[in-house]
Amino acid sequence: MKKDYSMKRLWILGLVVIIVLGIIFIPKLIFNEGDNTVKFNVLEEKQIPQKIKEILPQYRVEERALACRIEDSVYVIVTRGEKRTGGYSVAIDRIEKEKSDDYFNLIVYAKYTDPSPDQIVPQVITYPYTIVKTDLKELPQNIRLEVEYDE
C-alpha cells in the first residue's frame, strides 16, 4: 500500500513538471517568441567599415533606416537627416524580424533626442546617425523605422 502511494506521488510530480514545462515552452514554439529579436552591437567611428563611410554621405540627409551587407555581416544604419545645430542624436533601441514565407522584414525601433530649448548648442549643420552590426546573415526585404522621441 505504501509503495502504491509513492508511485502515485511520483506520477503526479512528473505530470506537474510536464505541465509547467509545457506552459513555458509551447507558446515560444508556436509563436516564435524570442526568435524575432535581432542582436546587434553599436559601432564606434573607428569600427565603421570603409564601404559604409563611402556611401553614408548619400543617405545622411534623409531620415531613414537602411541595411547593407559587407562580406558576411549585415549592418543597419539609421539617419536623422540634416539638422541646423548640434545636440541631436539617434540611438537604436531594438530591431525585430517579421518573417514571411520566403523572406523577412525588419522593424527598427529608434530613439531620437533633440536639444532642449534652453540648451547651448553649436551653430553648425549636423547629420546625426548611428550604425550597428547585427547577427543577421541575409539582408531583409524591407525595413520600417519606428521612432520614439526621448523627452
ZADO-1210 file (C-alpha; in nm, 4 decimals, padded with zeros to 6 digits):
<atoms>
<atom x="00.0000" y="00.0000" z="00.0000" code="MET" pos="1"/>
<atom x="00.2800" y="00.2414" z="00.0894" code="LYS" pos="2"/>
<atom x="00.4606" y="00.1588" z="-00.2389" code="LYS" pos="3"/>
<atom x="00.1434" y="00.2306" z="-00.4358" code="ASP" pos="4"/>
<atom x="00.1088" y="00.5728" z="-00.2654" code="TYR" pos="5"/>
<atom x="00.4728" y="00.6633" z="-00.3501" code="SER" pos="6"/>
<atom x="00.4171" y="00.5636" z="-00.7113" code="MET" pos="7"/>
<atom x="00.1103" y="00.7902" z="-00.7355" code="LYS" pos="8"/>
<atom x="00.3069" y="01.0816" z="-00.5892" code="ARG" pos="9"/>
<atom x="00.5835" y="01.0225" z="-00.8432" code="LEU" pos="10"/>
<atom x="00.3329" y="01.0214" z="-01.1311" code="TRP" pos="11"/>
<atom x="00.1658" y="01.3375" z="-01.0037" code="ILE" pos="12"/>
<atom x="00.5018" y="01.5107" z="-00.9636" code="LEU" pos="13"/>
<atom x="00.6032" y="01.4071" z="-01.3175" code="GLY" pos="14"/>
<atom x="00.2726" y="01.5304" z="-01.4574" code="LEU" pos="15"/>
<atom x="00.3115" y="01.8675" z="-01.2817" code="VAL" pos="16"/>
<atom x="00.6651" y="01.9071" z="-01.4213" code="VAL" pos="17"/>
<atom x="00.5429" y="01.8280" z="-01.7752" code="ILE" pos="18"/>
<atom x="00.2558" y="02.0775" z="-01.7446" code="ILE" pos="19"/>
<atom x="00.4847" y="02.3550" z="-01.6148" code="VAL" pos="20"/>
<atom x="00.7398" y="02.2948" z="-01.8922" code="LEU" pos="21"/>
<atom x="00.4572" y="02.2924" z="-02.1472" code="GLY" pos="22"/>
<atom x="00.3266" y="02.6256" z="-02.0222" code="ILE" pos="23"/>
<atom x="00.6740" y="02.7763" z="-02.0513" code="ILE" pos="24"/>
<atom x="00.7949" y="02.6340" z="-02.3840" code="PHE" pos="25"/>
<atom x="00.4902" y="02.5642" z="-02.6035" code="ILE" pos="26"/>
<atom x="00.3993" y="02.9336" z="-02.6580" code="PRO" pos="27"/>
<atom x="00.7599" y="03.0014" z="-02.7621" code="LYS" pos="28"/>
<atom x="00.7481" y="02.7202" z="-03.0153" code="LEU" pos="29"/>
<atom x="00.4080" y="02.8165" z="-03.1535" code="ILE" pos="30"/>
<atom x="00.4562" y="03.1939" z="-03.1681" code="PHE" pos="31"/>
<atom x="00.8373" y="03.2001" z="-03.2175" code="ASN" pos="32"/>
<atom x="00.8771" y="03.4332" z="-02.9198" code="GLU" pos="33"/>
<atom x="01.2330" y="03.5473" z="-02.8692" code="GLY" pos="34"/>
<atom x="01.3227" y="03.4388" z="-03.2224" code="ASP" pos="35"/>
<atom x="01.2251" y="03.7721" z="-03.3742" code="ASN" pos="36"/>
<atom x="01.4693" y="03.9963" z="-03.1846" code="THR" pos="37"/>
<atom x="01.7878" y="04.0771" z="-03.3747" code="VAL" pos="38"/>
<atom x="02.1067" y="04.1080" z="-03.1724" code="LYS" pos="39"/>
<atom x="02.3361" y="04.3975" z="-03.2589" code="PHE" pos="40"/>
<atom x="02.6386" y="04.5987" z="-03.1480" code="ASN" pos="41"/>
<atom x="02.6644" y="04.9759" z="-03.1845" code="VAL" pos="42"/>
<atom x="02.9759" y="05.0718" z="-03.3780" code="LEU" pos="43"/>
<atom x="03.2163" y="05.3467" z="-03.2853" code="GLU" pos="44"/>
<atom x="03.3574" y="05.5670" z="-03.5612" code="GLU" pos="45"/>
<atom x="03.6771" y="05.3611" z="-03.5936" code="LYS" pos="46"/>
<atom x="03.4785" y="05.0353" z="-03.6286" code="GLN" pos="47"/>
<atom x="03.2686" y="05.1505" z="-03.9256" code="ILE" pos="48"/>
<atom x="03.3706" y="04.9677" z="-04.2452" code="PRO" pos="49"/>
<atom x="03.5210" y="05.1854" z="-04.5183" code="GLN" pos="50"/>
<atom x="03.2439" y="05.0934" z="-04.7654" code="LYS" pos="51"/>
<atom x="02.9800" y="05.2333" z="-04.5282" code="ILE" pos="52"/>
<atom x="03.1834" y="05.5514" z="-04.4806" code="LYS" pos="53"/>
<atom x="03.1871" y="05.5919" z="-04.8583" code="GLU" pos="54"/>
<atom x="02.8094" y="05.5532" z="-04.9079" code="ILE" pos="55"/>
<atom x="02.6935" y="05.7318" z="-04.5912" code="LEU" pos="56"/>
<atom x="02.7032" y="06.0858" z="-04.7422" code="PRO" pos="57"/>
<atom x="02.4389" y="05.9801" z="-04.9970" code="GLN" pos="58"/>
<atom x="02.1908" y="05.8831" z="-04.7254" code="TYR" pos="59"/>
<atom x="02.2666" y="06.1023" z="-04.4241" code="ARG" pos="60"/>
<atom x="02.0483" y="06.3899" z="-04.5500" code="VAL" pos="61"/>
<atom x="01.7389" y="06.1659" z="-04.5263" code="GLU" pos="62"/>
<atom x="01.5541" y="06.0398" z="-04.2208" code="GLU" pos="63"/>
<atom x="01.5512" y="05.6635" z="-04.2665" code="ARG" pos="64"/>
<atom x="01.6764" y="05.3190" z="-04.1772" code="ALA" pos="65"/>
<atom x="01.8687" y="05.1064" z="-04.4229" code="LEU" pos="66"/>
<atom x="02.0721" y="04.7877" z="-04.4238" code="ALA" pos="67"/>
<atom x="02.3784" y="04.6806" z="-04.6136" code="CYS" pos="68"/>
<atom x="02.5767" y="04.3628" z="-04.6324" code="ARG" pos="69"/>
<atom x="02.9541" y="04.3722" z="-04.6333" code="ILE" pos="70"/>
<atom x="03.1226" y="04.0339" z="-04.6607" code="GLU" pos="71"/>
<atom x="02.9330" y="03.8105" z="-04.4158" code="ASP" pos="72"/>
<atom x="02.7956" y="04.0864" z="-04.1921" code="SER" pos="73"/>
<atom x="02.4734" y="04.2872" z="-04.2115" code="VAL" pos="74"/>
<atom x="02.4772" y="04.6451" z="-04.0839" code="TYR" pos="75"/>
<atom x="02.1793" y="04.8675" z="-04.0042" code="VAL" pos="76"/>
<atom x="02.2101" y="05.2441" z="-04.0353" code="ILE" pos="77"/>
<atom x="01.9616" y="05.4981" z="-03.9000" code="VAL" pos="78"/>
<atom x="01.9971" y="05.8582" z="-04.0161" code="THR" pos="79"/>
<atom x="01.8067" y="06.1651" z="-03.8901" code="ARG" pos="80"/>
<atom x="01.8655" y="06.3980" z="-04.1793" code="GLY" pos="81"/>
<atom x="02.0136" y="06.7446" z="-04.1768" code="GLU" pos="82"/>
<atom x="01.9911" y="06.9453" z="-03.8527" code="LYS" pos="83"/>
<atom x="02.0807" y="07.3145" z="-03.8239" code="ARG" pos="84"/>
<atom x="02.2501" y="07.2816" z="-03.4837" code="THR" pos="85"/>
<atom x="02.4258" y="07.0291" z="-03.2657" code="GLY" pos="86"/>
<atom x="02.2511" y="06.8468" z="-02.9811" code="GLY" pos="87"/>
<atom x="02.0536" y="06.5987" z="-03.1926" code="TYR" pos="88"/>
<atom x="02.1176" y="06.2262" z="-03.1650" code="SER" pos="89"/>
<atom x="01.9737" y="05.8887" z="-03.2603" code="VAL" pos="90"/>
<atom x="02.0023" y="05.5509" z="-03.0900" code="ALA" pos="91"/>
<atom x="01.8656" y="05.2138" z="-03.1921" code="ILE" pos="92"/>
<atom x="01.6569" y="05.0673" z="-02.9127" code="ASP" pos="93"/>
<atom x="01.5833" y="04.7296" z="-03.0722" code="ARG" pos="94"/>
<atom x="01.5474" y="04.5531" z="-03.4047" code="ILE" pos="95"/>
<atom x="01.2814" y="04.2909" z="-03.4749" code="GLU" pos="96"/>
<atom x="01.2296" y="04.0484" z="-03.7612" code="LYS" pos="97"/>
<atom x="00.8942" y="03.9969" z="-03.9285" code="GLU" pos="98"/>
<atom x="00.9037" y="03.6609" z="-04.1002" code="LYS" pos="99"/>
<atom x="00.7216" y="03.5682" z="-04.4161" code="SER" pos="100"/>
<atom x="00.7353" y="03.2521" z="-04.6233" code="ASP" pos="101"/>
<atom x="01.0372" y="03.3293" z="-04.8399" code="ASP" pos="102"/>
<atom x="01.1797" y="03.6452" z="-04.6839" code="TYR" pos="103"/>
<atom x="01.1792" y="03.8647" z="-04.3757" code="PHE" pos="104"/>
<atom x="01.1374" y="04.2334" z="-04.2991" code="ASN" pos="105"/>
<atom x="01.2946" y="04.4386" z="-04.0224" code="LEU" pos="106"/>
<atom x="01.1405" y="04.6871" z="-03.7844" code="ILE" pos="107"/>
<atom x="01.3997" y="04.9227" z="-03.6391" code="VAL" pos="108"/>
<atom x="01.2930" y="05.0981" z="-03.3188" code="TYR" pos="109"/>
<atom x="01.4940" y="05.4174" z="-03.2742" code="ALA" pos="110"/>
<atom x="01.5014" y="05.6870" z="-03.0080" code="LYS" pos="111"/>
<atom x="01.5588" y="06.0430" z="-03.1190" code="TYR" pos="112"/>
<atom x="01.6935" y="06.3016" z="-02.8795" code="THR" pos="113"/>
<atom x="01.6609" y="06.6736" z="-02.9531" code="ASP" pos="114"/>
<atom x="01.8326" y="06.9578" z="-02.7679" code="PRO" pos="115"/>
<atom x="01.6216" y="07.1285" z="-02.5055" code="SER" pos="116"/>
<atom x="01.5152" y="07.4871" z="-02.5894" code="PRO" pos="117"/>
<atom x="01.7469" y="07.6339" z="-02.3215" code="ASP" pos="118"/>
<atom x="02.0459" y="07.4155" z="-02.4122" code="GLN" pos="119"/>
<atom x="02.3502" y="07.5859" z="-02.5605" code="ILE" pos="120"/>
<atom x="02.4418" y="07.4026" z="-02.8820" code="VAL" pos="121"/>
<atom x="02.6944" y="07.4648" z="-03.1580" code="PRO" pos="122"/>
<atom x="02.5543" y="07.6534" z="-03.4558" code="GLN" pos="123"/>
<atom x="02.6674" y="07.4076" z="-03.7197" code="VAL" pos="124"/>
<atom x="02.4869" y="07.1774" z="-03.9603" code="ILE" pos="125"/>
<atom x="02.4923" y="06.8185" z="-03.8352" code="THR" pos="126"/>
<atom x="02.3774" y="06.4820" z="-03.9686" code="TYR" pos="127"/>
<atom x="02.3027" y="06.2542" z="-03.6707" code="PRO" pos="128"/>
<atom x="02.3215" y="05.8809" z="-03.7417" code="TYR" pos="129"/>
<atom x="02.4015" y="05.5509" z="-03.5775" code="THR" pos="130"/>
<atom x="02.5358" y="05.2292" z="-03.7241" code="ILE" pos="131"/>
<atom x="02.5057" y="04.8805" z="-03.5774" code="VAL" pos="132"/>
<atom x="02.6436" y="04.5423" z="-03.6760" code="LYS" pos="133"/>
<atom x="02.3754" y="04.2731" z="-03.6499" code="THR" pos="134"/>
<atom x="02.3844" y="03.8961" z="-03.6139" code="ASP" pos="135"/>
<atom x="02.1904" y="03.8617" z="-03.9414" code="LEU" pos="136"/>
<atom x="02.3424" y="03.6743" z="-04.2350" code="LYS" pos="137"/>
<atom x="02.0969" y="03.7910" z="-04.5054" code="GLU" pos="138"/>
<atom x="01.9507" y="04.1285" z="-04.5964" code="LEU" pos="139"/>
<atom x="01.5828" y="04.1935" z="-04.5224" code="PRO" pos="140"/>
<atom x="01.3281" y="04.2525" z="-04.7969" code="GLN" pos="141"/>
<atom x="01.2100" y="04.5816" z="-04.6356" code="ASN" pos="142"/>
<atom x="01.2937" y="04.7951" z="-04.3339" code="ILE" pos="143"/>
<atom x="01.0443" y="05.0019" z="-04.1353" code="ARG" pos="144"/>
<atom x="01.1635" y="05.2732" z="-03.8989" code="LEU" pos="145"/>
<atom x="00.9624" y="05.3294" z="-03.5804" code="GLU" pos="146"/>
<atom x="01.0672" y="05.6472" z="-03.3976" code="VAL" pos="147"/>
<atom x="01.0191" y="05.7497" z="-03.0368" code="GLU" pos="148"/>
<atom x="01.1307" y="06.0888" z="-02.9117" code="TYR" pos="149"/>
<atom x="01.3240" y="06.0890" z="-02.5856" code="ASP" pos="150"/>
<atom x="01.1870" y="06.3590" z="-02.3589" code="GLU" pos="151"/>
</atoms>
